[in-house]
Amino acid sequence: MAEYWGYHLVLDCNGCDTKKVTSRDNIYDFIKTLVKEIDMKAYKEPMIEHFATHNPDAAGFSFVQLIETSSITGHLVDKNGDAYIDIFSCKEFEIETVKKVVDKFFAPKKIKVIFLTRQA
């Protein structure tokens, strides 16, 4: 990768294992493992909350893990197992490593990858 101010990975994951996306413990373990595998430094503990219980089509866990170089965020949908995960960092990281961790913890049927370089 070239030198940029920031790197932004957006993963749209289709049809993950619903038992895995609805497990707070699995999500916590995913975040901890991802931070380690992409060589980032977590700032405090991740925030993991269940939202949108009034809307079964959108209900699911959302998470935020601040990292020394920015953040890792996501929303996981209870109903269909879809997952939306973003990593933004001014430190470079390997996309394939992220995908392997996502596969291990959520087992999506398909992952759409969008990668942006950021420079003001």
C-alpha positions in Angstrom: 0.0 0.0 0.0 1.1 3.5 -0.7 1.5 6.2 2.0 -1.8 7.8 2.8 -3.2 9.5 5.9 -5.7 6.7 6.5 -7.0 3.3 5.3 -10.7 2.4 5.4 -11.9 -1.1 5.0 -15.7 -1.7 4.6 -17.0 -5.2 4.7 -20.6 -6.1 3.9 -21.0 -9.7 5.0 -24.0 -11.7 3.7 -25.6 -14.6 5.5 -23.3 -15.1 8.5 -24.1 -17.9 11.1 -26.9 -16.3 13.1 -25.8 -18.1 16.3 -22.4 -16.3 15.9 -23.7 -12.8 15.2 -26.2 -13.0 18.1 -23.6 -14.1 20.6 -22.1 -11.2 22.6 -19.3 -13.5 23.7 -18.4 -14.4 20.1 -18.5 -10.7 19.1 -16.2 -9.8 22.0 -13.7 -12.6 21.0 -13.9 -11.5 17.4 -12.9 -7.9 18.3 -10.1 -9.0 20.6 -8.7 -11.4 18.0 -9.0 -8.9 15.2 -7.1 -6.2 17.1 -4.3 -8.6 17.8 -4.2 -10.2 14.3 -3.9 -6.8 12.5 -1.4 -5.6 15.1 -3.4 -2.7 16.5 -3.6 -1.4 20.0 -7.0 -1.3 21.6 -8.1 1.7 23.7 -10.1 0.3 26.7 -12.7 -2.4 26.2 -15.0 -2.5 23.2 -18.6 -1.2 23.5 -21.1 -3.9 22.4 -24.8 -3.2 22.6 -28.0 -4.7 21.2 -30.1 -2.2 19.3 -33.3 -1.8 17.2 -35.3 -4.4 19.1 -38.4 -2.6 18.0 -37.5 -3.5 14.3 -36.9 -7.2 13.8 -35.4 -6.5 10.3 -32.7 -4.3 11.8 -32.2 -5.6 15.3 -28.8 -6.8 16.3 -25.5 -6.0 18.1 -23.5 -2.9 17.2 -19.9 -2.5 18.4 -17.2 0.0 18.6 -13.6 -0.7 19.5 -11.4 2.4 19.6 -7.8 1.7 18.6 -4.8 3.8 19.0 -4.9 4.7 15.3 -8.8 5.2 15.0 -11.6 2.6 15.2 -13.3 -0.7 14.4 -17.0 -0.6 14.2 -19.8 -2.9 13.1 -23.5 -3.8 13.1 -24.7 -7.4 12.9 -28.3 -8.3 12.0 -30.0 -11.0 14.1 -32.7 -11.9 11.6 -30.5 -12.8 8.5 -27.0 -12.8 9.9 -25.7 -10.0 7.7 -22.8 -8.0 9.2 -21.4 -4.6 8.3 -17.9 -4.1 9.6 -15.6 -1.0 9.2 -12.0 -0.5 10.1 -10.4 2.9 9.8 -6.8 3.4 10.7 -3.8 5.6 9.8 -1.7 2.5 10.3 -1.7 0.0 7.5 -3.2 -3.5 7.9 -3.8 -6.6 5.8 -7.2 -7.0 4.2 -6.8 -10.7 3.8 -6.1 -11.1 7.6 -9.3 -9.2 8.4 -11.3 -11.4 6.1 -9.8 -14.6 7.7 -10.8 -13.4 11.1 -14.3 -12.5 9.9 -14.6 -16.0 8.3 -13.5 -17.7 11.5 -15.9 -15.8 13.8 -19.0 -15.2 11.6 -18.8 -17.7 8.7 -20.4 -15.4 6.0 -21.6 -16.8 2.8 -20.2 -13.8 0.9 -18.1 -10.8 1.7 -18.2 -7.6 -0.4 -15.0 -5.6 0.1 -14.6 -1.9 -0.3 -11.2 -0.4 0.4 -10.6 3.4 0.5 -7.4 5.3 1.0 -7.9 8.6 2.8 -6.0 11.8 2.1 -7.4 15.3 2.7 
